[in-house]
Amino acid sequence: MLGRLRSSLGRVVAATGRMRAFDFAAAPIDASLREMAEVLDGMERAKTSMRALVKYVPIDLVRELFQSNREPELGGELLEISLLFSDIEGFTTLSERLDPDTLARVLGHYLAAMTSGVRATNGTVDKFIGDSVMAFWNAPSRCPDHASRACRAALSCMQMTRALYASPLWTGLPPLFTRFGLHRATVMVGNFGAPERLSYTALGDGVNLASRLEGLCKLYGVAVLASEAIVAQAGEEFAFRFIDRVAVKGKTESVRVYELLGLRAESGAALLRAGLYEQALEAYFARDFSKALSIVGTLTDDPASRVLAARCAAMLASPPPPDWNGVYVATDK
């Protein structure tokens, strides 16, 4: 009897040790004593609940709460984070062609690929809003290079989704084009909502700007737009193109926005073309619209250059007032 008791207690101790290490993998219930079998069964049910919980709540947050043995409380803290917003171009049109079951399956594959891209850089997926994704870095786990991680995540998401579109899971469907907005800001991060139903998220003006940058991608025909705050911290590792000075909808102050071209070591040709565009943009801000138009007129296959060329033509036809500062005021979100 003592031997059976010692063996059963050993299994319980081993199971609790695995749980403390945040290992919630299922294990067989193997105990010769009924009472011990009931204890192990209860622990397996608790692990099942924890495995389900991490599908709804960021796993780093669950780990932190579990290890500190405390419950989440309403409130947050001011914290500098890097944010990512994404959205699919033309997803509404695609969804109208698919039946609900197929749409759910397709969207599930897409969001799984996007989540893999974020998790590859230890980011936190905040929420899915239809086909859109909101993610951030530096919370709940701290990482000083969060701006670089956000840029790597955007590139990783594009790589993951390209692999998905080339796989049998996507047979018969067109590849999708995803737009990304990246911004670094100090915002409120924590548990918000009602006391009985909390959501771990980020709130603040910086969150809104990250979302607006994603929307601006459509105007310039680019995949990723990043704020100057992102470029200031992550610029050495990545290649960027200065796109414009923009006052996003709902804001009076302008921000410098940049297109993320890729890793700097892999973007030689893109940087050469970016240099031409930036020369034209500099001439545009200097009110030398003819010079700017002569430069971007050679970049006819670049959507952003076509946008700038159209503005230059409009300025030549109707010159701006003396107090014009070159800032584009966005009217759409």
MIROVO-964896 format. One record per residue (C-alpha): residue in one letter; x, y, z; residue number from 1. Coordinates in pm, 1 decimal. Example, Ala and Ser with C-alpha at 12.3 -4.5 7.8 and 13.67 -1.06 7.14 Angstrom:
REM MIROVO-964896
pt resn->A	east->1230.0	north->-450.0	up->780.0	resi->1 $
pt resn->S	east->1367.0	north->-106.0	up->714.0	resi->2 $
REM end
This chain:
REM MIROVO-964896
pt resn->M	east->0.0	north->0.0	up->0.0	resi->1 $
pt resn->L	east->281.7	north->241.1	up->88.5	resi->2 $
pt resn->G	east->450.7	north->159.8	up->-240.6	resi->3 $
pt resn->R	east->133.2	north->227.6	up->-436.7	resi->4 $
pt resn->L	east->80.7	north->553.5	up->-245.7	resi->5 $
pt resn->R	east->439.9	north->664.5	up->-305.8	resi->6 $
pt resn->S	east->407.1	north->589.5	up->-677.9	resi->7 $
pt resn->S	east->79.2	north->778.9	up->-711.6	resi->8 $
pt resn->L	east->212.4	north->1080.4	up->-517.9	resi->9 $
pt resn->G	east->517.7	north->1084.0	up->-744.2	resi->10 $
pt resn->R	east->292.9	north->1115.5	up->-1050.3	resi->11 $
pt resn->V	east->100.2	north->1401.3	up->-887.3	resi->12 $
pt resn->V	east->423.4	north->1584.2	up->-799.0	resi->13 $
pt resn->A	east->555.8	north->1534.9	up->-1152.0	resi->14 $
pt resn->A	east->230.0	north->1664.0	up->-1302.0	resi->15 $
pt resn->T	east->229.8	north->1978.5	up->-1085.6	resi->16 $
pt resn->G	east->594.6	north->2040.0	up->-1174.4	resi->17 $
pt resn->R	east->510.2	north->2032.1	up->-1543.7	resi->18 $
pt resn->M	east->224.6	north->2277.1	up->-1486.4	resi->19 $
pt resn->R	east->452.4	north->2516.2	up->-1298.4	resi->20 $
pt resn->A	east->683.5	north->2502.8	up->-1601.0	resi->21 $
pt resn->F	east->382.2	north->2601.2	up->-1816.2	resi->22 $
pt resn->D	east->365.2	north->2258.1	up->-1978.6	resi->23 $
pt resn->F	east->-3.9	north->2181.5	up->-2025.3	resi->24 $
pt resn->A	east->35.2	north->1886.6	up->-2262.4	resi->25 $
pt resn->A	east->-212.8	north->1606.1	up->-2200.9	resi->26 $
pt resn->A	east->-83.1	north->1306.7	up->-2003.2	resi->27 $
pt resn->P	east->-237.2	north->964.4	up->-1923.9	resi->28 $
pt resn->I	east->-407.7	north->920.0	up->-1587.0	resi->29 $
pt resn->D	east->-212.9	north->633.2	up->-1435.4	resi->30 $
pt resn->A	east->-274.6	north->584.5	up->-1062.6	resi->31 $
pt resn->S	east->-361.8	north->268.7	up->-876.4	resi->32 $
pt resn->L	east->-543.8	north->454.1	up->-597.4	resi->33 $
pt resn->R	east->-888.5	north->595.7	up->-677.4	resi->34 $
pt resn->E	east->-829.9	north->918.6	up->-482.8	resi->35 $
pt resn->M	east->-504.6	north->986.5	up->-665.3	resi->36 $
pt resn->A	east->-669.3	north->907.9	up->-998.2	resi->37 $
pt resn->E	east->-933.8	north->1170.2	up->-919.6	resi->38 $
pt resn->V	east->-663.0	north->1427.5	up->-838.5	resi->39 $
pt resn->L	east->-484.0	north->1356.7	up->-1167.1	resi->40 $
pt resn->D	east->-814.2	north->1373.0	up->-1356.0	resi->41 $
pt resn->G	east->-883.2	north->1715.0	up->-1203.9	resi->42 $
pt resn->M	east->-538.8	north->1834.2	up->-1308.0	resi->43 $
pt resn->E	east->-593.5	north->1711.4	up->-1664.6	resi->44 $
pt resn->R	east->-920.0	north->1904.8	up->-1680.1	resi->45 $
pt resn->A	east->-740.5	north->2216.3	up->-1553.1	resi->46 $
pt resn->K	east->-474.8	north->2173.9	up->-1824.3	resi->47 $
pt resn->T	east->-746.9	north->2140.7	up->-2086.1	resi->48 $
pt resn->S	east->-890.7	north->2473.2	up->-1967.4	resi->49 $
pt resn->M	east->-548.5	north->2637.4	up->-1982.5	resi->50 $
pt resn->R	east->-486.6	north->2508.9	up->-2336.6	resi->51 $
pt resn->A	east->-820.9	north->2658.0	up->-2437.3	resi->52 $
pt resn->L	east->-746.2	north->2987.6	up->-2258.5	resi->53 $
pt resn->V	east->-425.7	north->3056.7	up->-2450.7	resi->54 $
pt resn->K	east->-628.1	north->3046.1	up->-2773.5	resi->55 $
pt resn->Y	east->-826.3	north->3348.5	up->-2654.4	resi->56 $
pt resn->V	east->-564.8	north->3542.2	up->-2454.1	resi->57 $
pt resn->P	east->-199.4	north->3622.4	up->-2540.8	resi->58 $
pt resn->I	east->8.7	north->3329.6	up->-2416.1	resi->59 $
pt resn->D	east->270.9	north->3555.7	up->-2255.9	resi->60 $
pt resn->L	east->-1.5	north->3720.6	up->-2049.9	resi->61 $
pt resn->V	east->-139.3	north->3381.9	up->-1939.5	resi->62 $
pt resn->R	east->212.6	north->3268.8	up->-1846.4	resi->63 $
pt resn->E	east->272.2	north->3585.7	up->-1646.0	resi->64 $
pt resn->L	east->-57.0	north->3551.3	up->-1454.7	resi->65 $
pt resn->F	east->3.0	north->3180.7	up->-1392.7	resi->66 $
pt resn->Q	east->356.7	north->3222.8	up->-1267.2	resi->67 $
pt resn->S	east->268.4	north->3517.9	up->-1042.4	resi->68 $
pt resn->N	east->-47.5	north->3343.5	up->-915.2	resi->69 $
pt resn->R	east->-266.0	north->3652.2	up->-950.9	resi->70 $
pt resn->E	east->-585.1	north->3748.3	up->-1127.7	resi->71 $
pt resn->P	east->-605.5	north->4019.1	up->-1397.6	resi->72 $
pt resn->E	east->-724.5	north->4358.8	up->-1275.9	resi->73 $
pt resn->L	east->-895.5	north->4643.5	up->-1458.0	resi->74 $
pt resn->G	east->-644.4	north->4910.2	up->-1563.6	resi->75 $
pt resn->G	east->-320.5	north->4957.5	up->-1752.1	resi->76 $
pt resn->E	east->12.5	north->5137.3	up->-1773.0	resi->77 $
pt resn->L	east->174.5	north->5383.7	up->-2010.4	resi->78 $
pt resn->L	east->420.6	north->5190.6	up->-2220.8	resi->79 $
pt resn->E	east->610.2	north->5246.1	up->-2544.8	resi->80 $
pt resn->I	east->518.7	north->4973.8	up->-2791.3	resi->81 $
pt resn->S	east->535.5	north->4911.7	up->-3164.4	resi->82 $
pt resn->L	east->205.3	north->4840.5	up->-3334.4	resi->83 $
pt resn->L	east->101.9	north->4660.9	up->-3651.8	resi->84 $
pt resn->F	east->-232.8	north->4683.9	up->-3828.5	resi->85 $
pt resn->S	east->-311.8	north->4480.1	up->-4138.3	resi->86 $
pt resn->D	east->-600.3	north->4452.9	up->-4380.1	resi->87 $
pt resn->I	east->-670.7	north->4255.5	up->-4699.3	resi->88 $
pt resn->E	east->-736.2	north->4445.9	up->-5020.0	resi->89 $
pt resn->G	east->-1059.5	north->4335.1	up->-5185.7	resi->90 $
pt resn->F	east->-1151.0	north->4076.0	up->-4924.0	resi->91 $
pt resn->T	east->-1517.8	north->4179.2	up->-4931.7	resi->92 $
pt resn->T	east->-1535.5	north->4091.9	up->-5301.6	resi->93 $
pt resn->L	east->-1376.4	north->3752.1	up->-5239.2	resi->94 $
pt resn->S	east->-1605.2	north->3677.5	up->-4944.9	resi->95 $
pt resn->E	east->-1912.4	north->3740.8	up->-5159.8	resi->96 $
pt resn->R	east->-1801.5	north->3459.7	up->-5392.9	resi->97 $
pt resn->L	east->-1756.0	north->3198.9	up->-5118.7	resi->98 $
pt resn->D	east->-2009.1	north->3006.8	up->-4912.2	resi->99 $
pt resn->P	east->-1985.4	north->3060.8	up->-4533.2	resi->100 $
pt resn->D	east->-1803.1	north->2733.1	up->-4459.1	resi->101 $
pt resn->T	east->-1542.1	north->2791.1	up->-4728.5	resi->102 $
pt resn->L	east->-1498.8	north->3152.8	up->-4619.4	resi->103 $
pt resn->A	east->-1439.4	north->3044.4	up->-4258.6	resi->104 $
pt resn->R	east->-1183.3	north->2785.0	up->-4369.4	resi->105 $
pt resn->V	east->-999.5	north->3024.8	up->-4601.1	resi->106 $
pt resn->L	east->-992.8	north->3302.6	up->-4342.9	resi->107 $
pt resn->G	east->-869.9	north->3056.7	up->-4081.4	resi->108 $
pt resn->H	east->-574.3	north->2954.3	up->-4299.5	resi->109 $
pt resn->Y	east->-491.2	north->3318.9	up->-4370.7	resi->110 $
pt resn->L	east->-507.2	north->3430.1	up->-4006.4	resi->111 $
pt resn->A	east->-300.2	north->3127.4	up->-3902.6	resi->112 $
pt resn->A	east->-26.1	north->3237.8	up->-4144.5	resi->113 $
pt resn->M	east->-44.6	north->3596.8	up->-4016.2	resi->114 $
pt resn->T	east->-30.2	north->3479.0	up->-3654.9	resi->115 $
pt resn->S	east->276.8	north->3269.2	up->-3734.0	resi->116 $
pt resn->G	east->446.0	north->3578.4	up->-3874.9	resi->117 $
pt resn->V	east->374.4	north->3778.4	up->-3559.7	resi->118 $
pt resn->R	east->465.7	north->3498.5	up->-3320.6	resi->119 $
pt resn->A	east->794.0	north->3440.7	up->-3507.8	resi->120 $
pt resn->T	east->906.9	north->3774.9	up->-3364.3	resi->121 $
pt resn->N	east->749.3	north->3718.6	up->-3018.4	resi->122 $
pt resn->G	east->473.2	north->3966.2	up->-3088.8	resi->123 $
pt resn->T	east->132.6	north->3977.8	up->-2922.9	resi->124 $
pt resn->V	east->-171.7	north->3930.2	up->-3144.3	resi->125 $
pt resn->D	east->-419.4	north->4168.5	up->-2985.0	resi->126 $
pt resn->K	east->-727.7	north->4087.6	up->-3189.7	resi->127 $
pt resn->F	east->-875.6	north->3987.4	up->-3522.3	resi->128 $
pt resn->I	east->-1127.6	north->4232.0	up->-3667.4	resi->129 $
pt resn->G	east->-1276.6	north->4037.9	up->-3955.2	resi->130 $
pt resn->D	east->-979.3	north->3986.4	up->-4186.6	resi->131 $
pt resn->S	east->-774.5	north->4257.8	up->-4010.4	resi->132 $
pt resn->V	east->-504.1	north->4191.6	up->-3752.1	resi->133 $
pt resn->M	east->-384.0	north->4413.5	up->-3468.1	resi->134 $
pt resn->A	east->-57.6	north->4317.7	up->-3300.0	resi->135 $
pt resn->F	east->205.6	north->4485.0	up->-3084.0	resi->136 $
pt resn->W	east->548.9	north->4434.1	up->-2930.7	resi->137 $
pt resn->N	east->704.0	north->4515.2	up->-2590.3	resi->138 $
pt resn->A	east->396.9	north->4401.6	up->-2396.3	resi->139 $
pt resn->P	east->338.9	north->4197.1	up->-2194.3	resi->140 $
pt resn->S	east->698.7	north->4075.1	up->-2246.5	resi->141 $
pt resn->R	east->954.5	north->4354.3	up->-2275.1	resi->142 $
pt resn->C	east->1185.7	north->4376.3	up->-2578.6	resi->143 $
pt resn->P	east->1395.6	north->4690.1	up->-2644.6	resi->144 $
pt resn->D	east->1412.5	north->4622.3	up->-3020.5	resi->145 $
pt resn->H	east->1033.3	north->4619.9	up->-3064.4	resi->146 $
pt resn->A	east->1035.7	north->4847.7	up->-3371.0	resi->147 $
pt resn->S	east->1269.8	north->4608.6	up->-3553.7	resi->148 $
pt resn->R	east->1053.2	north->4315.6	up->-3451.9	resi->149 $
pt resn->A	east->743.9	north->4483.9	up->-3594.6	resi->150 $
pt resn->C	east->922.6	north->4534.9	up->-3927.9	resi->151 $
pt resn->R	east->1045.4	north->4175.2	up->-3933.2	resi->152 $
pt resn->A	east->692.8	north->4059.2	up->-3852.7	resi->153 $
pt resn->A	east->543.3	north->4245.2	up->-4149.6	resi->154 $
pt resn->L	east->800.6	north->4086.4	up->-4380.9	resi->155 $
pt resn->S	east->744.7	north->3747.2	up->-4219.1	resi->156 $
pt resn->C	east->368.1	north->3775.6	up->-4259.9	resi->157 $
pt resn->M	east->412.3	north->3845.8	up->-4629.8	resi->158 $
pt resn->Q	east->641.8	north->3544.9	up->-4662.7	resi->159 $
pt resn->M	east->402.8	north->3318.3	up->-4471.0	resi->160 $
pt resn->T	east->101.6	north->3421.7	up->-4677.2	resi->161 $
pt resn->R	east->289.7	north->3379.7	up->-5006.2	resi->162 $
pt resn->A	east->370.5	north->3023.8	up->-4899.3	resi->163 $
pt resn->L	east->2.5	north->2970.1	up->-4814.6	resi->164 $
pt resn->Y	east->-113.9	north->3093.9	up->-5156.5	resi->165 $
pt resn->A	east->125.6	north->2850.1	up->-5326.6	resi->166 $
pt resn->S	east->7.1	north->2553.9	up->-5115.2	resi->167 $
pt resn->P	east->-275.4	north->2303.4	up->-5180.7	resi->168 $
pt resn->L	east->-476.7	north->2477.6	up->-4906.3	resi->169 $
pt resn->W	east->-529.9	north->2771.8	up->-5145.7	resi->170 $
pt resn->T	east->-602.2	north->2579.8	up->-5465.7	resi->171 $
pt resn->G	east->-855.3	north->2757.4	up->-5686.3	resi->172 $
pt resn->L	east->-833.2	north->3088.4	up->-5498.3	resi->173 $
pt resn->P	east->-652.8	north->3406.9	up->-5604.8	resi->174 $
pt resn->P	east->-361.3	north->3531.4	up->-5392.0	resi->175 $
pt resn->L	east->-451.1	north->3820.5	up->-5163.8	resi->176 $
pt resn->F	east->-274.1	north->4153.6	up->-5116.0	resi->177 $
pt resn->T	east->-230.0	north->4257.5	up->-4754.2	resi->178 $
pt resn->R	east->-156.3	north->4612.9	up->-4642.2	resi->179 $
pt resn->F	east->33.0	north->4691.9	up->-4319.5	resi->180 $
pt resn->G	east->67.8	north->4998.6	up->-4099.7	resi->181 $
pt resn->L	east->352.6	north->5022.3	up->-3844.4	resi->182 $
pt resn->H	east->394.7	north->5282.0	up->-3570.5	resi->183 $
pt resn->R	east->585.5	north->5320.8	up->-3242.1	resi->184 $
pt resn->A	east->423.0	north->5522.3	up->-2962.8	resi->185 $
pt resn->T	east->360.8	north->5547.2	up->-2591.2	resi->186 $
pt resn->V	east->6.9	north->5426.1	up->-2522.0	resi->187 $
pt resn->M	east->-197.4	north->5274.7	up->-2242.7	resi->188 $
pt resn->V	east->-159.0	north->4895.1	up->-2230.2	resi->189 $
pt resn->G	east->-351.2	north->4671.7	up->-1995.1	resi->190 $
pt resn->N	east->-684.6	north->4512.8	up->-1910.6	resi->191 $
pt resn->F	east->-984.7	north->4715.7	up->-2026.3	resi->192 $
pt resn->G	east->-1355.6	north->4647.2	up->-2038.7	resi->193 $
pt resn->A	east->-1597.0	north->4542.7	up->-1764.5	resi->194 $
pt resn->P	east->-1474.7	north->4383.9	up->-1438.4	resi->195 $
pt resn->E	east->-1631.0	north->4049.3	up->-1532.6	resi->196 $
pt resn->R	east->-1505.8	north->4057.2	up->-1895.6	resi->197 $
pt resn->L	east->-1164.8	north->4206.6	up->-1966.4	resi->198 $
pt resn->S	east->-966.6	north->4252.3	up->-2285.4	resi->199 $
pt resn->Y	east->-588.0	north->4288.7	up->-2284.3	resi->200 $
pt resn->T	east->-523.0	north->4559.1	up->-2542.7	resi->201 $
pt resn->A	east->-363.5	north->4896.5	up->-2617.5	resi->202 $
pt resn->L	east->-545.4	north->5229.9	up->-2624.1	resi->203 $
pt resn->G	east->-436.3	north->5574.7	up->-2731.5	resi->204 $
pt resn->D	east->-368.7	north->5812.0	up->-3016.9	resi->205 $
pt resn->G	east->-72.6	north->5603.7	up->-3131.9	resi->206 $
pt resn->V	east->-299.5	north->5305.8	up->-3190.7	resi->207 $
pt resn->N	east->-523.0	north->5516.3	up->-3415.3	resi->208 $
pt resn->L	east->-223.4	north->5642.8	up->-3615.4	resi->209 $
pt resn->A	east->-99.7	north->5287.4	up->-3679.3	resi->210 $
pt resn->S	east->-444.1	north->5201.9	up->-3816.0	resi->211 $
pt resn->R	east->-448.0	north->5514.0	up->-4035.7	resi->212 $
pt resn->L	east->-108.5	north->5424.1	up->-4183.0	resi->213 $
pt resn->E	east->-246.0	north->5090.0	up->-4295.4	resi->214 $
pt resn->G	east->-528.9	north->5272.4	up->-4472.5	resi->215 $
pt resn->L	east->-284.0	north->5509.2	up->-4645.1	resi->216 $
pt resn->C	east->-115.5	north->5213.5	up->-4817.1	resi->217 $
pt resn->K	east->-409.0	north->5204.0	up->-5058.6	resi->218 $
pt resn->L	east->-349.3	north->5563.8	up->-5167.2	resi->219 $
pt resn->Y	east->17.8	north->5508.2	up->-5251.1	resi->220 $
pt resn->G	east->-15.4	north->5151.5	up->-5376.9	resi->221 $
pt resn->V	east->236.7	north->5007.2	up->-5130.3	resi->222 $
pt resn->A	east->224.6	north->4707.0	up->-4899.0	resi->223 $
pt resn->V	east->378.1	north->4852.0	up->-4580.2	resi->224 $
pt resn->L	east->384.0	north->5207.3	up->-4445.5	resi->225 $
pt resn->A	east->583.9	north->5288.0	up->-4133.3	resi->226 $
pt resn->S	east->600.6	north->5604.4	up->-3927.2	resi->227 $
pt resn->E	east->918.3	north->5804.4	up->-3871.0	resi->228 $
pt resn->A	east->921.1	north->5671.1	up->-3513.1	resi->229 $
pt resn->I	east->959.7	north->5315.4	up->-3644.5	resi->230 $
pt resn->V	east->1231.1	north->5416.4	up->-3892.1	resi->231 $
pt resn->A	east->1426.3	north->5603.0	up->-3622.2	resi->232 $
pt resn->Q	east->1466.3	north->5283.9	up->-3418.0	resi->233 $
pt resn->A	east->1479.4	north->5018.0	up->-3690.1	resi->234 $
pt resn->G	east->1630.4	north->5204.7	up->-3985.4	resi->235 $
pt resn->E	east->1977.2	north->5051.5	up->-3990.0	resi->236 $
pt resn->E	east->1855.4	north->4696.7	up->-4043.3	resi->237 $
pt resn->F	east->1585.5	north->4771.3	up->-4300.8	resi->238 $
pt resn->A	east->1547.9	north->4964.7	up->-4624.8	resi->239 $
pt resn->F	east->1284.0	north->5238.1	up->-4631.6	resi->240 $
pt resn->R	east->1159.2	north->5488.0	up->-4887.9	resi->241 $
pt resn->F	east->1039.0	north->5828.6	up->-4771.0	resi->242 $
pt resn->I	east->691.0	north->5846.9	up->-4924.7	resi->243 $
pt resn->D	east->528.7	north->6169.8	up->-4805.3	resi->244 $
pt resn->R	east->438.0	north->6410.2	up->-4527.8	resi->245 $
pt resn->V	east->78.3	north->6338.8	up->-4434.7	resi->246 $
pt resn->A	east->-181.8	north->6468.9	up->-4193.2	resi->247 $
pt resn->V	east->-397.0	north->6160.0	up->-4144.5	resi->248 $
pt resn->K	east->-773.1	north->6192.4	up->-4113.4	resi->249 $
pt resn->G	east->-868.6	north->6343.2	up->-3778.3	resi->250 $
pt resn->K	east->-521.3	north->6493.8	up->-3715.9	resi->251 $
pt resn->T	east->-384.7	north->6842.6	up->-3782.4	resi->252 $
pt resn->E	east->-13.1	north->6764.1	up->-3734.4	resi->253 $
pt resn->S	east->170.0	north->6590.9	up->-4017.1	resi->254 $
pt resn->V	east->385.4	north->6278.8	up->-3995.1	resi->255 $
pt resn->R	east->657.3	north->6152.5	up->-4225.8	resi->256 $
pt resn->V	east->560.6	north->5814.3	up->-4367.0	resi->257 $
pt resn->Y	east->794.8	north->5556.0	up->-4517.7	resi->258 $
pt resn->E	east->751.4	north->5243.9	up->-4726.0	resi->259 $
pt resn->L	east->923.0	north->4935.6	up->-4582.4	resi->260 $
pt resn->L	east->1113.1	north->4787.2	up->-4877.1	resi->261 $
pt resn->G	east->1272.2	north->4489.9	up->-4697.8	resi->262 $
pt resn->L	east->1598.0	north->4401.3	up->-4530.0	resi->263 $
pt resn->R	east->1865.8	north->4651.9	up->-4625.3	resi->264 $
pt resn->A	east->2109.4	north->4378.1	up->-4729.8	resi->265 $
pt resn->E	east->1855.0	north->4246.5	up->-4982.0	resi->266 $
pt resn->S	east->1715.4	north->4574.1	up->-5120.6	resi->267 $
pt resn->G	east->1991.1	north->4718.5	up->-5342.7	resi->268 $
pt resn->A	east->1781.7	north->4765.9	up->-5657.1	resi->269 $
pt resn->A	east->1479.4	north->4891.1	up->-5461.7	resi->270 $
pt resn->L	east->1696.2	north->5149.6	up->-5284.9	resi->271 $
pt resn->L	east->1818.4	north->5289.0	up->-5618.5	resi->272 $
pt resn->R	east->1460.1	north->5344.5	up->-5735.3	resi->273 $
pt resn->A	east->1368.7	north->5480.6	up->-5393.0	resi->274 $
pt resn->G	east->1647.3	north->5736.0	up->-5427.3	resi->275 $
pt resn->L	east->1498.5	north->5867.0	up->-5751.1	resi->276 $
pt resn->Y	east->1154.8	north->5899.3	up->-5594.3	resi->277 $
pt resn->E	east->1296.4	north->6080.9	up->-5291.4	resi->278 $
pt resn->Q	east->1478.2	north->6327.0	up->-5520.9	resi->279 $
pt resn->A	east->1147.3	north->6401.1	up->-5691.3	resi->280 $
pt resn->L	east->974.4	north->6438.7	up->-5355.9	resi->281 $
pt resn->E	east->1240.3	north->6684.4	up->-5239.1	resi->282 $
pt resn->A	east->1184.7	north->6892.0	up->-5554.5	resi->283 $
pt resn->Y	east->809.0	north->6875.6	up->-5496.5	resi->284 $
pt resn->F	east->843.6	north->7015.5	up->-5144.1	resi->285 $
pt resn->A	east->1071.8	north->7287.5	up->-5285.8	resi->286 $
pt resn->R	east->789.1	north->7381.2	up->-5528.9	resi->287 $
pt resn->D	east->998.1	north->7273.0	up->-5828.9	resi->288 $
pt resn->F	east->713.0	north->7071.5	up->-5976.3	resi->289 $
pt resn->S	east->858.7	north->7049.9	up->-6327.1	resi->290 $
pt resn->K	east->1177.2	north->6886.2	up->-6198.1	resi->291 $
pt resn->A	east->981.1	north->6647.6	up->-5977.0	resi->292 $
pt resn->L	east->756.7	north->6551.9	up->-6268.0	resi->293 $
pt resn->S	east->1052.4	north->6487.1	up->-6497.1	resi->294 $
pt resn->I	east->1194.2	north->6239.9	up->-6243.2	resi->295 $
pt resn->V	east->883.1	north->6045.1	up->-6146.7	resi->296 $
pt resn->G	east->771.8	north->6043.0	up->-6508.3	resi->297 $
pt resn->T	east->1034.6	north->5774.1	up->-6566.6	resi->298 $
pt resn->L	east->892.7	north->5553.1	up->-6288.7	resi->299 $
pt resn->T	east->565.7	north->5469.0	up->-6459.0	resi->300 $
pt resn->D	east->540.7	north->5121.2	up->-6305.9	resi->301 $
pt resn->D	east->550.5	north->5259.5	up->-5950.2	resi->302 $
pt resn->P	east->207.6	north->5350.0	up->-5803.6	resi->303 $
pt resn->A	east->351.0	north->5602.2	up->-5554.9	resi->304 $
pt resn->S	east->537.3	north->5777.5	up->-5835.8	resi->305 $
pt resn->R	east->216.8	north->5801.1	up->-6036.8	resi->306 $
pt resn->V	east->46.4	north->5964.4	up->-5737.8	resi->307 $
pt resn->L	east->327.6	north->6218.1	up->-5707.2	resi->308 $
pt resn->A	east->326.4	north->6282.7	up->-6083.0	resi->309 $
pt resn->A	east->-46.1	north->6357.4	up->-6072.2	resi->310 $
pt resn->R	east->5.5	north->6603.6	up->-5786.8	resi->311 $
pt resn->C	east->287.8	north->6777.3	up->-5972.9	resi->312 $
pt resn->A	east->72.1	north->6812.7	up->-6283.5	resi->313 $
pt resn->A	east->-208.8	north->6957.4	up->-6073.2	resi->314 $
pt resn->M	east->29.9	north->7204.6	up->-5906.5	resi->315 $
pt resn->L	east->165.3	north->7317.6	up->-6244.1	resi->316 $
pt resn->A	east->-188.2	north->7374.2	up->-6369.9	resi->317 $
pt resn->S	east->-294.6	north->7552.5	up->-6052.6	resi->318 $
pt resn->P	east->1.1	north->7671.1	up->-5838.8	resi->319 $
pt resn->P	east->-43.8	north->7643.1	up->-5459.7	resi->320 $
pt resn->P	east->-70.1	north->7951.3	up->-5232.9	resi->321 $
pt resn->P	east->244.6	north->8102.4	up->-5075.4	resi->322 $
pt resn->D	east->183.7	north->7930.7	up->-4739.8	resi->323 $
pt resn->W	east->167.7	north->7582.8	up->-4896.4	resi->324 $
pt resn->N	east->392.1	north->7341.2	up->-4701.0	resi->325 $
pt resn->G	east->359.1	north->7026.7	up->-4911.3	resi->326 $
pt resn->V	east->166.0	north->6829.2	up->-4648.6	resi->327 $
pt resn->Y	east->-98.9	north->6601.2	up->-4792.6	resi->328 $
pt resn->V	east->-419.7	north->6609.1	up->-4588.4	resi->329 $
pt resn->A	east->-583.9	north->6265.3	up->-4599.3	resi->330 $
pt resn->T	east->-960.7	north->6262.9	up->-4623.5	resi->331 $
pt resn->D	east->-1009.7	north->5886.8	up->-4587.1	resi->332 $
pt resn->K	east->-927.9	north->5651.4	up->-4302.5	resi->333 $
REM end
